[in-house]
Amino acid sequence: MVALVVSVAAAAALGLWGWLPVVLRTDIGLVPVAPGLLTVDESARGVATLGRGYTVAAYQSGFRVSAASGTLADTITRGSPVSAVLGELGERDGHPVEDVEASLDHVRIDELRVEPGRAAYIGEVYGEVDGEPRSMPLRLVFLLTTAGVHVTAHAQGADAVVVHLDALPATAGLPPALPDRTLRKKGWWLVPGSGEQRAFTSARRAVVGIGPATRARGVDLRPDGRLDVHAWSNRATLTLSGVPRRG
């Protein structure tokens, strides 16, 4: 009888593991992509006001999105906020696997266009591919929405876009996109089909969503001092909003 119970329990455990989302199997298939140099023209530097207490600031050191309650997110300090990836996304054992052929890691911002509730930074992402210079048009758009600030990083011609954020203290996943646990020092794939509004939160009391929802998306916290968002599209989107205080 005991043997039968053990066998049934083992079979159930195996079946549950097969059902569990791939997101629970960490550090699978994400290729580290390092940021390069950031150059911001003097005319595009400074603070742009979006409304309702939300602002975006661009300096030679990086970008910062803030709410009235404080900073929501920073891009990596003294490095490019975005890399454009050339390659393919495959699959192995039921989970995505990145095949990165090259990445363009340097960013130059030439122009800022501000409209009510919107700030667009226009420039290029550039580097070398097979020893030859290559560049792609880049547009970073910060748009005020009812949820907070919607950020779009569009690298025209890229197979994937990686957004390089500064490390966020106490980063934890938000179901169903990511498990309800600390994400530190690991790489994670978001559950396929989960929306863009909620992926993870941090001690800064910000909620970060990742899109596009129809594409493979991952977060890589293995590099020291940064959090990399991978989106297999020529656009990566982030939704940044504050967490209401309790009480």
PAZAPA-4460 file (N, C-alpha, C; in steps of 0.05 Angstrom, whole numbers, plus 32768, in hexadecimal, padded with zeros to 4 digits):
% residues 247
    n_x    n_y    n_z   ca_x   ca_y   ca_z    c_x    c_y    c_z   seq   type   mol
   8010   7FE8   8000   8000   8000   8000   8011   8019   8000     1      M     A
   8026   8019   8011   8038   8030   8012   8046   8034   7FF7     2      V     A
   804E   801E   7FEB   805C   8020   7FD1   8049   802C   7FBC     3      A     A
   802F   8024   7FBD   801C   802F   7FAA   8018   804D   7FAE     4      L     A
   8016   8055   7FC7   8013   8072   7FCD   802B   8081   7FC3     5      V     A
   8043   8077   7FC8   805C   8084   7FBE   805C   8086   7FA0     6      V     A
   8054   8071   7F92   8053   8071   7F75   8040   8086   7F6B     7      S     A
   8028   8087   7F77   8014   809A   7F6E   801E   80B7   7F73     8      V     A
   802B   80BB   7F8A   8035   80D6   7F90   804B   80DE   7F7D     9      A     A
   805C   80CB   7F76   8072   80D1   7F63   8067   80D8   7F48    10      A     A
   8052   80C8   7F3F   8046   80CE   7F25   8039   80E9   7F25    11      A     A
   802C   80F0   7F3B   801E   810A   7F3D   8033   8121   7F3C    12      A     A
   8049   811C   7F49   805E   8131   7F49   8069   8135   7F2D    13      A     A
   806E   811F   7F1F   8078   8121   7F04   8064   812F   7EF2    14      L     A
   804A   8129   7EF5   8036   8136   7EE5   8034   8153   7EEB    15      G     A
   8037   815B   7F05   8036   8177   7F0D   804D   8186   7F01    16      L     A
   8065   817A   7F01   807C   8187   7EF6   8079   818C   7ED8    17      W     A
   806D   8179   7ECB   8068   817D   7EAE   8054   8193   7EA9    18      G     A
   8042   8198   7EBC   802E   81AD   7EB9   8038   81C8   7EC1    19      W     A
   804B   81C9   7ED3   8054   81E3   7EDD   805F   81F4   7EC7    20      L     A
   805A   820F   7EC7   8064   8220   7EB2   8082   821F   7EB1    21      P     A
   808C   8223   7E98   80A8   8224   7E94   80B6   8239   7EA5    22      V     A
   80A6   824E   7EAC   80B1   8264   7EBC   80BF   825B   7ED5    23      V     A
   80B6   8244   7EE0   80C2   823A   7EF9   80DD   822D   7EF5    24      L     A
   80E4   8228   7EDC   80FF   821C   7ED6   8111   8233   7ECE    25      R     A
   8123   823A   7EE0   8131   8254   7EDD   814B   8251   7ECE    26      T     A
   8155   8268   7EC4   816F   8269   7EB7   8170   8258   7E9E    27      D     A
   815B   8256   7E8F   815A   8245   7E77   8157   8256   7E5E    28      I     A
   816B   8256   7E4D   8168   8261   7E33   816C   827F   7E30    29      G     A
   8171   828E   7E45   8176   82AA   7E43   8194   82B0   7E40    30      L     A
   819B   82BE   7E2A   81B7   82C4   7E25   81BD   82E0   7E30    31      V     A
   81D2   82E3   7E41   81D8   82FD   7E4B   81E0   8310   7E35    32      P     A
   81D5   8328   7E36   81DB   833E   7E23   81E3   8356   7E33    33      V     A
   81FB   835F   7E2F   8206   8376   7E3F   8201   8390   7E32    34      A     A
   81FB   83A5   7E42   81F7   83C0   7E36   8211   83CB   7E2C    35      P     A
   820F   83DF   7E1B   8226   83ED   7E10   8227   840A   7E1A    36      G     A
   822F   841C   7E08   8231   8438   7E0F   8217   8447   7E0A    37      L     A
   8212   845C   7E19   81FB   846D   7E15   8205   848A   7E11    38      L     A
   81FB   8496   7DFB   8200   84B2   7DF5   81E6   84C0   7DF2    39      T     A
   81E1   84D6   7E01   81C9   84E5   7E00   81D0   8502   7DF8    40      V     A
   81C5   850B   7DE1   81C9   8526   7DD9   81BF   853A   7DEF    41      D     A
   81CE   854F   7DF2   81C7   8562   7E07   81AA   856D   7E05    42      E     A
   81A0   856F   7DEC   8185   8579   7DE8   8170   8566   7DF2    43      S     A
   8177   854C   7DF5   8164   8538   7DFE   8166   8532   7E1C    44      A     A
   8178   853F   7E2A   817C   8539   7E46   8169   854A   7E57    45      R     A
   8164   8540   7E70   8153   854E   7E83   813A   853E   7E89    46      G     A
   8127   854B   7E97   810F   853E   7EA0   80F7   8546   7E8E    47      V     A
   80E8   8532   7E85   80D0   8537   7E76   80B8   852F   7E87    48      A     A
   80A5   8541   7E8A   808E   853D   7E9A   8078   8530   7E8A    49      T     A
   806E   8519   7E93   8059   850A   7E85   803D   8511   7E90    50      L     A
   803B   8517   7EAA   8021   851E   7EB6   801B   850C   7ECD    51      G     A
   8009   8515   7EDF   8000   8506   7EF7   8018   84FE   7F08    52      R     A
   802D   850E   7F08   8044   8509   7F19   8059   84F7   7F0D    53      G     A
   8054   84ED   7EF4   8067   84DB   7EE7   807B   84EC   7ED6    54      Y     A
   8094   84E4   7ED7   80A8   84F1   7EC7   80BC   84DD   7EBC    55      T     A
   80CA   84E4   7EA6   80E0   84D4   7E9C   80F8   84E7   7E99    56      V     A
   810F   84DE   7EA2   8127   84EE   7EA1   813C   84DF   7E91    57      A     A
   814A   84EE   7E80   8160   84E3   7E6F   8179   84F2   7E74    58      A     A
   818E   84E4   7E7B   81A8   84F1   7E7F   81BD   84DF   7E72    59      Y     A
   81D6   84E8   7E72   81EB   84D9   7E67   81EF   84BE   7E76    60      Q     A
   81E5   84BD   7E8E   81E8   84A5   7E9F   81D1   8491   7E9B    61      S     A
   81BA   849A   7E8E   81A4   8487   7E8A   8189   8494   7E8D    62      G     A
   8174   8483   7E8E   8159   848D   7E8F   814D   8486   7EAA    63      F     A
   813A   8497   7EB4   812C   8491   7ECD   810F   8498   7EC9    64      R     A
   80FD   8486   7ED1   80E0   848B   7ED1   80D7   848D   7EEE    65      V     A
   80C9   84A3   7EF4   80C1   84A9   7F10   80A4   84AF   7F12    66      S     A
   8098   84A9   7F29   807D   84B1   7F30   8080   84C5   7F47    67      A     A
   8069   84D1   7F4F   806A   84E4   7F65   8074   84D7   7F7E    68      A     A
   8070   84BC   7F81   8079   84AE   7F99   8097   84A7   7F98    69      S     A
   80A4   84AA   7F81   80C1   84A4   7F7F   80C8   8496   7F65    70      G     A
   80E1   848C   7F64   80EB   847F   7F4C   80DD   8464   7F47    71      T     A
   80D5   845F   7F2F   80C9   8445   7F27   80DE   8433   7F1B    72      L     A
   80EF   843D   7F0A   8104   842C   7EFD   8119   843E   7EF1    73      A     A
   8132   8434   7EF1   8149   8440   7EE4   8154   842D   7ED0    74      D     A
   815D   8437   7EBA   816D   8426   7EA8   8189   8424   7EB4    75      T     A
   8199   8412   7EAA   81B4   840D   7EB5   81C4   8426   7EB5    76      I     A
   81D3   842B   7ECA   81E2   8444   7ECD   81FB   8443   7EBB    77      T     A
   81FE   8459   7EAB   8215   845C   7E99   8217   8445   7E86    78      R     A
   8201   843D   7E7A   8200   8428   7E66   81E8   842B   7E55    79      G     A
   81E7   841E   7E3E   81D0   8420   7E2C   81B7   8415   7E38    80      S     A
   81A0   8422   7E34   8187   8417   7E40   817C   8400   7E30    81      P     A
   8186   83FC   7E17   817B   83E8   7E05   8191   83DB   7DF5    82      V     A
   818D   83C1   7DEF   819E   83B3   7DDB   818B   83A7   7DC7    83      S     A
   8193   83A7   7DAD   8184   839A   7D98   8191   8380   7D91    84      A     A
   8182   836A   7D91   818C   834F   7D8E   8185   8345   7D72    85      V     A
   8199   8338   7D65   8195   832A   7D4D   8198   830C   7D53    86      L     A
   8184   82FC   7D4A   8186   82E0   7D50   816B   82D2   7D4D    87      G     A
   8168   82BB   7D5A   8150   82AC   7D58   8148   82A2   7D73    88      E     A
   812E   829C   7D76   8124   8290   7D8F   811B   8274   7D89    89      L     A
   8129   8261   7D95   8122   8245   7D92   8113   823A   7DA9    90      G     A
   8112   8220   7DAB   8104   8212   7DC1   8113   81F9   7DC8    91      E     A
   8115   81F3   7DE1   8121   81DA   7DEB   8112   81D1   7E04    92      R     A
   8109   81B8   7E04   80FC   81AD   7E1B   80E4   81BE   7E24    93      D     A
   80D6   81CA   7E11   80BE   81D9   7E17   80C2   81F5   7E20    94      G     A
   80DB   8200   7E1F   80E0   821B   7E27   80EF   822A   7E11    95      H     A
   80ED   8245   7E10   80FC   8254   7DFC   811A   8253   7E01    96      P     A
   8129   8255   7DEB   8146   8256   7DEC   8150   826C   7DD8    97      V     A
   815F   827E   7DE2   8169   8294   7DD1   8183   828B   7DC2    98      E     A
   8183   8292   7DA9   819B   828F   7D98   81A3   82AA   7D8F    99      D     A
   81B6   82B7   7D9D   81BE   82D3   7D97   81D5   82D2   7D85   100      V     A
   81D2   82DD   7D6C   81E7   82DE   7D59   81F8   82F7   7D5D   101      E     A
   81EB   830D   7D64   81FA   8327   7D69   81E7   8339   7D78   102      A     A
   81F3   834D   7D85   81E3   8362   7D92   81EF   837D   7D8D   103      S     A
   81DE   8391   7D89   81E7   83AC   7D87   81E1   83B9   7DA2   104      L     A
   81F6   83C2   7DAF   81F4   83C9   7DCC   81F8   83E6   7DD2   105      D     A
   8200   83F7   7DBF   8205   8413   7DC4   81EC   8423   7DBB   106      H     A
   81E6   8438   7DCB   81CE   8448   7DC5   81D6   8465   7DC4   107      V     A
   81CC   8473   7DAF   81CF   8490   7DAD   81B3   849D   7DAB   108      R     A
   81AD   84AF   7DBC   8194   84BE   7DBB   819A   84DA   7DB0   109      I     A
   818C   84E0   7D9A   8191   84F9   7D8C   817B   850F   7D91   110      D     A
   8163   8506   7D98   814D   8519   7D98   8138   8510   7DAC   111      E     A
   812B   8524   7DB8   8114   8520   7DCA   80FC   852F   7DBF   112      L     A
   80E6   8521   7DBD   80CD   852D   7DB5   80B8   852A   7DCB   113      R     A
   80AF   8540   7DD6   809C   8540   7DEC   8081   854A   7DE4   114      V     A
   806C   853A   7DEA   8050   8541   7DE6   8042   853D   7E01   115      E     A
   802A   8547   7E04   801B   8542   7E1D   8019   8524   7E23   116      P     A
   8024   851B   7E3A   8023   84FF   7E42   8035   84ED   7E34   117      G     A
   8049   84F8   7E24   805A   84E6   7E13   8075   84F3   7E0F   118      R     A
   808A   84E3   7E12   80A5   84EB   7E0C   80B2   84D6   7DFB   119      A     A
   80BC   84DE   7DE3   80C9   84CB   7DD1   80E6   84D3   7DCD   120      A     A
   80F8   84BF   7DD2   8114   84C3   7DCE   811C   84B4   7DB4   121      Y     A
   8129   84C2   7DA2   812E   84B7   7D87   814D   84B6   7D83   122      I     A
   8156   84A0   7D79   8173   849C   7D74   8178   8482   7D66   123      G     A
   818D   8474   7D6E   8194   845B   7D62   81A3   8449   7D76   124      E     A
   81A1   842F   7D70   81B1   841C   7D7E   81C5   8410   7D6A   125      V     A
   81DE   840E   7D72   81F2   8407   7D5F   8208   83F5   7D6B   126      Y     A
   8218   83EA   7D59   822E   83D8   7D61   823B   83CC   7D48   127      G     A
   8245   83B4   7D4B   8252   83A6   7D35   8245   838A   7D32   128      E     A
   8242   8382   7D19   8239   8367   7D13   824C   835B   7CFF   129      V     A
   8259   8345   7D06   826E   8339   7CF5   8283   834D   7CED   130      D     A
   828B   835E   7D01   82A0   8371   7CFC   8299   838A   7CEC   131      G     A
   827F   838C   7CE5   8276   83A3   7CD5   8263   83B4   7CE6   132      E     A
   8266   83CF   7CE4   8253   83E1   7CF3   8237   83DC   7CEA   133      P     A
   8225   83DD   7CFE   8208   83DB   7CF8   81F8   83EB   7D0C   134      R     A
   81E3   83F7   7D03   81D2   8407   7D14   81B4   8402   7D0E   135      S     A
   81A3   8408   7D21   8186   8407   7D1D   8179   841F   7D29   136      M     A
   8164   842A   7D1C   8155   8440   7D29   8149   8437   7D44   137      P     A
   814B   8448   7D57   8141   8442   7D72   812E   8458   7D7B   138      L     A
   8117   8450   7D86   8104   8463   7D91   80FC   8459   7DAD   139      R     A
   8100   846A   7DC1   80F7   8464   7DDD   80E0   8477   7DE3   140      L     A
   80C8   846C   7DE8   80B1   847C   7DEC   80A6   8477   7E08   141      V     A
   80A1   848C   7E17   8096   848B   7E32   807B   8498   7E31   142      F     A
   8066   8488   7E36   804A   8491   7E32   803B   848F   7E4C   143      L     A
   802E   84A5   7E54   801D   84A5   7E6C   8003   8496   7E66   144      L     A
   7FFC   8482   7E77   7FE3   8473   7E74   7FD5   8473   7E8F   145      T     A
   7FBD   8467   7E8F   7FAE   8465   7EA8   7FBD   8453   7EBC   146      T     A
   7FCD   8441   7EB2   7FDC   842F   7EC4   7FF6   843B   7ECF   147      A     A
   8001   844F   7EC1   801A   845A   7EC9   8029   8464   7EB0   148      G     A
   8041   8459   7EAB   8051   8460   7E94   8056   8448   7E83   149      V     A
   804F   8449   7E6A   8054   8433   7E57   806C   843B   7E47   150      H     A
   8081   8429   7E47   809A   842E   7E3A   809D   841B   7E22   151      V     A
   80A3   8426   7E0B   80A8   8416   7DF3   80C5   841B   7DE9   152      T     A
   80D4   8405   7DE7   80EF   8407   7DDB   80EE   83F8   7DC0   153      A     A
   80EF   8408   7DAA   80EC   83FC   7D8F   8106   83FF   7D80   154      H     A
   8113   83E8   7D7A   812B   83E7   7D6A   8124   83DB   7D4F   155      A     A
   8121   83EC   7D3B   8118   83E3   7D21   812C   83D1   7D14   156      Q     A
   8124   83B8   7D0F   8135   83A4   7D03   8140   838F   7D16   157      G     A
   813A   8392   7D30   8144   837F   7D44   8132   8366   7D45   158      A     A
   813D   834F   7D4C   812E   8337   7D51   8124   8337   7D6E   159      D     A
   8133   8343   7D80   812B   8345   7D9C   8137   835E   7DA7   160      A     A
   812B   8368   7DBC   8134   8380   7DCA   8139   8379   7DE7   161      V     A
   814F   8382   7DF2   8156   837F   7E0E   8157   839B   7E1B   162      V     A
   8147   839E   7E30   8147   83B7   7E3F   8158   83B3   7E58   163      V     A
   816B   83C4   7E5C   817E   83C1   7E73   8175   83D4   7E8A   164      H     A
   816A   83C9   7E9F   8162   83D8   7EB6   8176   83D6   7ECC   165      L     A
   8178   83EA   7EDD   8188   83E9   7EF5   817C   83D4   7F07   166      D     A
   818C   83C6   7F17   8182   83B2   7F2A   816D   83BF   7F3C   167      A     A
   8157   83B1   7F40   8142   83BA   7F52   8142   83AA   7F6C   168      L     A
   8142   83B6   7F83   8144   83A7   7F9C   812B   8397   7FA0   169      P     A
   812F   837E   7FAB   8118   836D   7FB2   8105   8368   7F9B   170      A     A
   8110   8361   7F84   80FF   835B   7F6D   80F1   8341   7F71   171      T     A
   80D6   8341   7F6D   80C6   8329   7F71   80B2   8326   7F5B   172      A     A
   80AC   830E   7F53   809A   8309   7F3D   807D   830D   7F45   173      G     A
   806C   8312   7F31   804F   8315   7F34   8041   8301   7F23   174      L     A
   8032   82EE   7F2F   8023   82DB   7F1F   800E   82E9   7F0E   175      P     A
   8006   82DE   7EF7   800F   82C4   7EEC   8028   82C6   7EDB   176      P     A
   8032   82DF   7ED6   8049   82E1   7EC4   8062   82D4   7ECF   177      A     A
   8067   82D9   7EE9   807F   82CE   7EF7   8077   82C4   7F12   178      L     A
   8087   82B1   7F1D   807F   82A6   7F37   8081   82BA   7F4E   179      P     A
   8070   82B6   7F62   806F   82C7   7F79   8086   82C2   7F8C   180      D     A
   809D   82CB   7F84   80B5   82C6   7F94   80CB   82DA   7F8B   181      R     A
   80E1   82DB   7F9A   80F7   82EC   7F93   8105   82E1   7F79   182      T     A
   810C   82F3   7F67   8117   82EC   7F4D   8135   82EF   7F4C   183      L     A
   8142   82F6   7F61   815E   82FE   7F61   8170   82E9   7F55   184      R     A
   8184   82F3   7F45   819B   82E4   7F3B   8193   82CC   7F2A   185      K     A
   817B   82CE   7F1D   8173   82B9   7F0B   8167   82C5   7EF2   186      K     A
   8163   82B4   7EDD   8155   82BC   7EC5   813A   82AE   7EC5   187      G     A
   8125   82BC   7EBA   810A   82B1   7EBA   80FC   82B7   7EA0   188      W     A
   80ED   82A4   7E95   80DB   82A9   7E7F   80BF   82AF   7E8A   189      W     A
   80B2   82C3   7E7F   8096   82C8   7E87   8084   82B3   7E7C   190      L     A
   806F   82AD   7E8B   805C   8299   7E82   804F   82A3   7E68   191      V     A
   804F   8292   7E53   8043   829A   7E3A   8026   82A2   7E3D   192      P     A
   801E   82B7   7E30   8002   82C0   7E31   7FFB   82D2   7E48   193      G     A
   800E   82D6   7E5B   8008   82E8   7E71   8009   8305   7E66   194      S     A
   7FFA   8317   7E72   7FF7   8332   7E68   8010   8343   7E6D   195      G     A
   800E   835C   7E66   8024   836F   7E67   8024   837F   7E81   196      E     A
   800F   837F   7E90   800C   8392   7EA6   801D   838C   7EBF   197      Q     A
   8020   8372   7EC5   802D   836B   7EDF   8040   8353   7EDA   198      R     A
   805A   8358   7EDE   806E   8343   7EDD   807E   8341   7EF7   199      A     A
   8087   8358   7F01   8096   8357   7F1A   8093   8371   7F29   200      F     A
   809B   8371   7F42   809B   8389   7F53   80B5   838A   7F62   201      T     A
   80B9   83A0   7F71   80D2   83A3   7F7F   80CD   83B3   7F98   202      S     A
   80E3   83B7   7FA8   80E1   83C7   7FC0   80DB   83E4   7FBB   203      A     A
   80DE   83ED   7FA2   80D7   8409   7F9B   80B9   840D   7F98   204      R     A
   80A9   83F9   7F9D   808C   83FA   7F9C   8083   8400   7F80   205      R     A
   8090   83F4   7F6D   8088   83F7   7F51   8080   83DC   7F46   206      A     A
   806D   83DC   7F34   8065   83C4   7F25   806F   83C7   7F09   207      V     A
   807D   83B3   7EFE   8088   83B3   7EE3   807A   839E   7ED3   208      V     A
   806E   83A6   7EBC   8063   8393   7EA9   8075   8392   7E91   209      G     A
   8075   837B   7E82   8086   8377   7E6B   8076   836E   7E53   210      I     A
   807B   8379   7E3C   806E   8371   7E23   8082   8371   7E0C   211      G     A
   8078   836A   7DF5   805C   8363   7DED   8053   8348   7DF8   212      P     A
   803A   8347   7E00   802F   832F   7E0D   802F   8317   7DFA   213      A     A
   802F   831B   7DE0   802E   8305   7DCD   8049   82F9   7DC6   214      T     A
   805E   8305   7DD1   8079   82FC   7DCB   8087   82F0   7DE3   215      R     A
   809C   82E0   7DDE   80AC   82D5   7DF5   80BA   82EC   7E03   216      A     A
   80B9   82EB   7E1E   80C4   8300   7E2F   80D3   82F3   7E46   217      R     A
   80E9   82FF   7E4E   80F8   82F4   7E65   8105   830A   7E75   218      G     A
   810C   8304   7E8D   811B   8317   7E9E   8134   8309   7EA8   219      V     A
   814A   8316   7EA7   8164   830B   7EAE   8170   831C   7EC4   220      D     A
   8172   8310   7EDC   817D   831D   7EF3   8198   8312   7EFB   221      L     A
   81A4   8303   7EE9   81BF   82F7   7EEF   81D5   830B   7EED   222      R     A
   81D5   831F   7EDA   81EB   8332   7ED9   81EB   8343   7EF2   223      P     A
   8203   8349   7EFC   8206   8358   7F15   81FD   8375   7F11   224      D     A
   81EA   837E   7F21   81E3   839B   7F21   81CF   83A3   7F0C   225      G     A
   81C3   8390   7EFE   81AE   8398   7EEA   8199   8382   7EE7   226      R     A
   8183   838B   7EDB   816D   8379   7ED4   8167   837D   7EB7   227      L     A
   816A   8368   7EA7   8166   8369   7E8A   814B   835D   7E82   228      D     A
   813C   836C   7E73   8123   8363   7E69   8126   835B   7E4B   229      V     A
   8120   8342   7E44   8123   8338   7E29   8107   8336   7E1D   230      H     A
   8103   8341   7E05   80EA   833F   7DF6   80F0   8337   7DDA   231      A     A
   80E5   8320   7DD0   80EB   8317   7DB5   80D7   8324   7DA2   232      W     A
   80DE   833D   7D9D   80CF   834E   7D8A   80E1   8366   7D85   233      S     A
   80DB   8376   7D70   80EB   838E   7D6D   80E3   83A4   7D7F   234      N     A
   80CF   839E   7D90   80C6   83B1   7DA5   80C5   83A3   7DC0   235      R     A
   80D0   83AF   7DD4   80CC   83A6   7DF0   80BB   83BC   7DFE   236      A     A
   80A8   83B4   7E0D   8097   83C7   7E1C   8098   83C1   7E3A   237      T     A
   8097   83D7   7E49   8096   83D5   7E66   807F   83E7   7E6F   238      L     A
   8070   83DD   7E82   805B   83EC   7E90   8064   83F1   7EAC   239      T     A
   8068   840A   7EB4   8072   8412   7ECE   805C   8420   7EDE   240      L     A
   8056   8415   7EF5   8041   8422   7F06   8049   841E   7F23   241      S     A
   803E   842F   7F33   8043   842E   7F50   8032   841A   7F5E   242      G     A
   803B   8412   7F75   802B   83FF   7F86   801D   8410   7F9B   243      V     A
   8002   840E   7F9E   7FF4   841E   7FB2   7FFD   8417   7FCE   244      P     A
   8000   842A   7FDF   8007   8425   7FFA   7FEF   841B   800A   245      R     A
   7FF4   8409   801C   7FDD   83FE   802C   7FD8   840E   8044   246      R     A
   7FC1   840C   804E   7FBA   8419   8067   7FAB   8433   8061   247      G     A
***
